[in-house]
Every structure is written in C-alpha cells, then in structure tokens.
C-alpha cells in the first residue's frame, strides 16, 4: 500500500514537472533589487531589477534565441499596475538587449519563454 501511494505521488510529481518544463518558461515575481539568469530549450536570458528613490522600477538585461528552430525567445515583464512589455529575439544566436522603466512600481513578474 505504501509503495502504491509513493508511486502515485512520484508519478504526479513527474507529470507536474513535465508540465512545467513543457511550457518552456520560468516566471519570477520579484521585488527590487534582484536578478536572474534563466535558461530553457531554445532560449536564455539575464536581467536585473532596480528601484530608485523616485519609484521607478528598471528591468535591464538581454534575451537570446539559442536554437535554429524558427521560434523566438521572449522575455515578458508584467508589473503590478502598468501594461506588460515583451522583448523578443528571433534567429539562432540573436541577442536583444533591453532596459524597461516603469513608474510607481516596485515589483514585477518577469518570464522567459520560447514560442
């Protein structure tokens, strides 16, 4: 009985992991200051979040397409109250630098995906 329950739990965890890996993206809901360097099949990115004394959130970094698969690597930045912004790099080896500023923001969800 214990083996059966353990097997079911491991299978469910494996299925959940497969679903997360299958989406090709990693999301980070972060506040200032912070940084990340996520990688996924077909894309890689690096970014830093900084805030200043005037309430400006700046997200700067780069996104790179790493496979010749006719897909693009995207970094999407979704702050609390402003509209989200997406930066994309298309073509294997293409890297796009970005620096996005948001007013009256102190956190954002930042995500790398390939589509």
Secondary structure, 3 states (H helix, E strand, C coil): CHHHHHHHHHHHHHHHHHHHHHCCCEEEEEECCEEECCEECCEEEEEEEEECCCCEEEEEEEEEECCCCCCEEEEEEEECCCCCEEEEEECCCCEEEEEEEEECCCEEEEEEEEC
